[in-house]
Amino acid sequence: MNCISLKGFTGSVETDDGRVDVMLAFNPSHLECVNPVVQGMSRAKAELARAADTDHGDDVLPVEIHGDAAMSGQGAVMETLSLSYTRGHGTGGTVHMGINNQIGFTTSDPRDTRSSFFTTDVAKMIEASVLAVNGDDPEAVALAVRLAVDYRTTFRRSVVIDLVCFRKYGHQEQDTPAITQPLMYRAIANHPGVRILYARKLIQQRVITHDEAERYVSERRELLERAIVATGKVSDRTPLHRPHRDITRRTWRGRPHSLRKRSPGNRACVSR
């Protein structure tokens, strides 16, 4: 979990297939200890939905986002995988996203990092399917995610996406990966970036023009700038999103005697 979530997050997204409720688990560290927490949240939500006779117990989807070094190097991953299909802890499969930026523990050679070649080899213990995809190809990544979700939904088994990519910068301004990985980061410095590569592809295919590509970038930057300004106008006491603790209290209030029907919708529990 390279991304850190100190307070968690909840939100709802409207899609063509209905509402999707998203819960980002509390994770004040990049450690993998949040994995069993997400599994427990998913199992509990599914059981609550079934107990309330809502027909949405099977719609709860746990998603775990791993760093490549953490996935192969931290025991919590193996321990959680081992419980994947047990009667008391199973959640009907998990979608695992391995962010394979190839620089975990400042080592890029697998021979210095782990005893297997692939960072996702730990998933072989539960015979999970692994989809390797190039992070430079956004369309391939989107197709891999769709395939992973369809596979998990159909077979109720875990699936892993091995996203082969790179980290352009370090953890923060003082962390320069070029110090420990000079050859790799010499090549990365010459890499134009995914956005530019994809824009070139669309322009070559005559899907968009160069001016349209630049306009999309400008519009997105303006949107982010407006968000920064809006955030600065919000007081410290004004929540920017629905607090995680409120939805937790609502979910568990009165359990098990006063379970109420929940509104229809899919649910996803995400660890980052």
N, C-alpha and C positions, 0 to 999 in steps of 0.2 A: 504494500500500500504506500506508494510514493506520495500520494496526496493526503493532506492532513485535514481532518474535520474535527474541530474542537467542540462544537456544540451540536453537530448533526444538522439535518435539514429535512423538511417535508414540503411537498408541493404536489399539485395535480396538473396534468397535461391533457388537453383535449386532443384526441386523435380521430381518424376516420372510423376506427373500430370502437370508439367510446373513451371514457375517461381512464387515465392511468395515474394511480397514486404512487408517488415515489418517496421513499424514505432513505435518507443517507445516514448511516449509522455513526454514532459518536466514535471518533478514532483520533485521539490526541497524539498520535505517533505514526510512523511509517511501519510499525511492527504488524505482524500478521495475526495478532491475538484477537482482532476484531472478527475474524472469520467465523468462529463458533457463535459469536454474538449474533451475527447476521443469520446464521442457520437457525438459531433459537427464535429470533424474531419472526422468521418466515414460517417456521413450524407452528408457532403460537397463533399467528394471524390466520393460517390455513385452518387450524382446528376451531378457532373462534367463528370463522365464516361458516364452516360446516355445522357447528352447533347451533348457529342462528338460522339454519335452513336457507342459506342464500345461494347455493349452487356456484359460489365463487371460490371455494376452497382450493381448487386446482389452478386458479389464476395467479396465485402468489409465486413470484419468480425471484429467487435469490441470485444476485449478481456479485461476484467478487473480482476486484481489480488488483492484480498483483504486480509488483516489480519483479524483474527476472531473477535477480539475486535472492530476493526474499522468498520467492516461490520454491526455489531449490534448496535454500539454506536455512529455513526456519521450520522447526518441528511442528508448529501449530498447523501448518498446511497439511502435512501428512496425517496428523491426528484427526483433523476435521474431515479430510477425504475418507479416512477409514470408517467414519460414522455415516457416510453419505446415504447408504441404502439400508441402514438398520431400522428395525421397526419402531424404536423409540425416538430416533433422531432424524430419520430420513425426511427430505423435503421434496422428493420427486425430481431430483436433479438440479444442478446449479450451472449457470453460465459463468465460466472463469475467463477473464481477460488478462493475459500475461503481457505486460508492457516490456517487451524485450529490447531495451535500449543498449544492451551489451556493455555496460560499464559498472555493474554492481560491484561493490567492494574494491573499486578502482582497478579491477582486472577485466580484460576483454577476451583472454584466451580461456576457453572452457576447461583446458587441462589444469588451470590454476584455480578454478572456481568450484568445480563439482566433478564427480566420477562418471557422470553420464554426459553425452554430447549436448542434448537439448535441455533447456531450462524447464520445459514442460514434462520431462520424462517421469516426474513424480506422479503424474496423473495416470500412468500406466497401471498403477496398483489397483485402480478401480476400472480399468479398461475403458477409460474415457476417450472419446474421439478428439483428436487435436487438428485444428485448422490453422495452418501456417499462412500468413498473409503479409504482403509487403506494405509497410506503412506509407510508402510513397504513392500508393495507388488508392485514393479515397473510394473509388467505385468498388474495387475489390474488397476493401474493408467493410463497406456497407453490405455487400453480398455475403461476406463471411458472417457478419452479425445476424443477418436475416436467416441464413442457413443454420446457425447455432441455435437461435431461438426456435425455429421450426423443428429442429431435431429434438431439442429438449421437450418441447410441447408434445410431440408425437410419441416419443419413446420413453419419456419421463426418466431420462438418464442425463448425467452431467456431460458437458462438452467444454473444450478449452480452445480459446483463440490465442495463437502465438503471434502477436503483432510485432514483426521484426522492424525496428526503427532505430532511432538514435536520439540522444539528448544533446541539444545544441549548446545549452549552457549548464552550469553547475547548479548546486542547490541554492546558492545566493551569490551576490556580487563578489565575495572574497574567494569563492570556490571555483578554481579554474581547472577544468579537466585536462587541459592541454599539458599541465605539469606532469601528470602521471600517465597520460595517453597521448604523447605528442604526434605520433603517426596517424592515429585515428582522427584526432581533431584537426590535423592539417587537411585531411580529406573532407571532414565535415565543414570546415570553414569555406571550402569551395562549392559546397552543395547549395543550390539556389533556394531550396525550401519546397515543401509540399504545395503550398498555394501557387507559387510561380510555375512549378512543373505542371500542375493540373490546369492552370489558366492557359498555358502554352498548348496543352493537348486539346482543350475545348476550342481555342482559336484556330488551331490547325484543322480541326474537324468542322469548322465553320458553325459551331453551336453558338458562340458569342464572338463579339469583336473585341479588339484590344481596348477600345474606349469603354465598352461595357464592363470589362474586367476591372479596369481602374475605378469605374464608378461604384462597383460593388464594394471594393476595398474602402473607398472614401465614405460610403454610406455606413459601413460597419464601424469604422473608426468614429464617425460622428455619433452613432448610437452609443458607443462605449463612453465617449466624452460626455454626452448628456447624462448617462447613468452616473458618472463620477460627480458631476455637478449636483444631480438630484440627491445622491448619497450625502454630499456635504451639507445639504439643507435639512437633513433628517437629524433630529436630536438623538442623543445617546440612548434615550429611554424609548424611542420609537422602534419597534421591531421591523426589520426589513423582510422577514418571512415569518411564516407561522411557526411558533416555537415547537421544538420537538417534544418537549415535556407535556404540552397540552394534549397532543394526539395520543401520547402514551397513557395519560390519565383517563382520557375518554375511552380508550380501548379496553382498559382493565377495570373500569369502574363497575362494581357490583358483580364481578365474576365469582362463581359461575351462575348465580341464580337470576340475574337480570340482564342476560344477554339480549341485546336488541338487534333487529335486522339492520345490516349495513347497506347503504346505497350501492347499486351495481357498479362495477368497475374493476379493472385489473389492478394488481398491486405488485410493486417491485421493491425489494429491499436490497440496497446497494452498499457494499463496503468499499472504501477507498483509502 
